[in-house]
Amino acid sequence: MEERDERLIAHLIQSDETLKEYVQQHRDYEKQLEEFNKRIHLTTDESLERKRIQKLKLANRDRIERILVEHRTSPGEEKAQSSGS
């Protein structure tokens, strides 16, 4: 994620509970994937679960991106970014 996005997220999660939830879920999925990636071999069920989590993480990232696009195109976006710098 770009630094600009990280700053915008840090600002927005203070007032946007939905975004905050999506970001937390995204982090949780990332941790779960890291655990799977540490393993040399995965069972068939573990491989399927890993793939499922990857899809959930990607869908979650898309939700986060949609929220960011809305805020980037809104008139108040300039204030949010300048106050974070």
CYANA upper distance limits for C-alpha pairs under 8 A (distance plus 0.5 A):
  1 MET  CA      5 ASP  CA      6.94
  1 MET  CA      6 GLU  CA      7.29
  2 GLU  CA      6 GLU  CA      6.83
  3 GLU  CA      7 ARG  CA      6.72
  4 ARG  CA      8 LEU  CA      6.75
  5 ASP  CA      9 ILE  CA      6.50
  5 ASP  CA     68 LEU  CA      7.97
  6 GLU  CA     10 ALA  CA      6.58
  7 ARG  CA     11 HIS  CA      6.78
  7 ARG  CA     81 GLN  CA      7.71
  7 ARG  CA     84 GLY  CA      7.22
  8 LEU  CA     12 LEU  CA      6.55
  8 LEU  CA     68 LEU  CA      8.05
  8 LEU  CA     80 ALA  CA      7.53
  8 LEU  CA     81 GLN  CA      6.93
  8 LEU  CA     84 GLY  CA      8.48
  9 ILE  CA     13 ILE  CA      6.39
  9 ILE  CA     19 LEU  CA      8.41
  9 ILE  CA     68 LEU  CA      8.09
 10 ALA  CA     14 GLN  CA      7.70
 11 HIS  CA     15 SER  CA      8.45
 11 HIS  CA     80 ALA  CA      7.36
 11 HIS  CA     84 GLY  CA      7.66
 12 LEU  CA     16 ASP  CA      6.27
 12 LEU  CA     19 LEU  CA      7.97
 13 ILE  CA     17 GLU  CA      6.90
 13 ILE  CA     19 LEU  CA      6.38
 13 ILE  CA     20 LYS  CA      5.30
 14 GLN  CA     20 LYS  CA      8.20
 16 ASP  CA     20 LYS  CA      6.74
 17 GLU  CA     21 GLU  CA      6.62
 18 THR  CA     22 TYR  CA      6.79
 19 LEU  CA     23 VAL  CA      6.59
 19 LEU  CA     64 ILE  CA      6.96
 19 LEU  CA     67 ILE  CA      7.76
 20 LYS  CA     24 GLN  CA      6.72
 21 GLU  CA     25 GLN  CA      6.65
 22 TYR  CA     26 HIS  CA      6.55
 22 TYR  CA     60 ASN  CA      6.72
 22 TYR  CA     61 ARG  CA      8.38
 22 TYR  CA     63 ARG  CA      7.92
 22 TYR  CA     64 ILE  CA      7.00
 23 VAL  CA     27 ARG  CA      6.77
 23 VAL  CA     64 ILE  CA      7.68
 24 GLN  CA     28 ASP  CA      6.70
 25 GLN  CA     29 TYR  CA      6.64
 25 GLN  CA     57 LYS  CA      8.34
 25 GLN  CA     60 ASN  CA      8.03
 26 HIS  CA     30 GLU  CA      6.71
 26 HIS  CA     57 LYS  CA      6.15
 26 HIS  CA     60 ASN  CA      6.76
 26 HIS  CA     61 ARG  CA      7.41
 27 ARG  CA     31 LYS  CA      6.79
 28 ASP  CA     32 GLN  CA      6.80
 29 TYR  CA     33 LEU  CA      6.66
 29 TYR  CA     53 ILE  CA      6.74
 29 TYR  CA     54 GLN  CA      8.05
 29 TYR  CA     56 LEU  CA      8.14
 29 TYR  CA     57 LYS  CA      6.33
 30 GLU  CA     34 GLU  CA      6.67
 30 GLU  CA     57 LYS  CA      7.86
 31 LYS  CA     35 GLU  CA      6.93
 32 GLN  CA     36 PHE  CA      7.05
 32 GLN  CA     53 ILE  CA      8.26
 33 LEU  CA     37 ASN  CA      6.54
 33 LEU  CA     50 ARG  CA      6.99
 33 LEU  CA     53 ILE  CA      7.66
 33 LEU  CA     54 GLN  CA      7.91
 34 GLU  CA     38 LYS  CA      6.77
 35 GLU  CA     39 ARG  CA      7.62
 36 PHE  CA     42 LEU  CA      8.19
 36 PHE  CA     46 GLU  CA      8.35
 36 PHE  CA     50 ARG  CA      7.25
 42 LEU  CA     46 GLU  CA      6.00
 42 LEU  CA     47 SER  CA      6.28
 43 THR  CA     47 SER  CA      6.60
 44 THR  CA     48 LEU  CA      6.74
 45 ASP  CA     49 GLU  CA      6.65
 46 GLU  CA     50 ARG  CA      6.51
 47 SER  CA     51 LYS  CA      6.71
 48 LEU  CA     52 ARG  CA      6.65
 49 GLU  CA     53 ILE  CA      6.64
 50 ARG  CA     54 GLN  CA      6.70
 51 LYS  CA     55 LYS  CA      6.83
 52 ARG  CA     56 LEU  CA      6.76
 53 ILE  CA     57 LYS  CA      6.49
 54 GLN  CA     58 LEU  CA      6.67
 55 LYS  CA     59 ALA  CA      6.62
 56 LEU  CA     60 ASN  CA      6.52
 57 LYS  CA     61 ARG  CA      6.59
 58 LEU  CA     62 ASP  CA      6.76
 59 ALA  CA     63 ARG  CA      6.92
 60 ASN  CA     64 ILE  CA      6.81
 61 ARG  CA     65 GLU  CA      6.59
 62 ASP  CA     66 ARG  CA      6.69
 63 ARG  CA     67 ILE  CA      6.97
 64 ILE  CA     68 LEU  CA      6.78
 65 GLU  CA     69 VAL  CA      6.59
 66 ARG  CA     70 GLU  CA      6.84
 67 ILE  CA     71 HIS  CA      6.95
 68 LEU  CA     72 ARG  CA      6.49
 69 VAL  CA     73 THR  CA      6.71
 70 GLU  CA     74 SER  CA      6.79
 71 HIS  CA     76 GLY  CA      8.08
 71 HIS  CA     77 GLU  CA      6.28
 72 ARG  CA     77 GLU  CA      5.86
 73 THR  CA     77 GLU  CA      7.44
 76 GLY  CA     80 ALA  CA      7.02
 77 GLU  CA     81 GLN  CA      6.82
 78 GLU  CA     82 SER  CA      6.58
 79 LYS  CA     83 SER  CA      6.47
 80 ALA  CA     84 GLY  CA      6.96
 81 GLN  CA     85 SER  CA      7.08
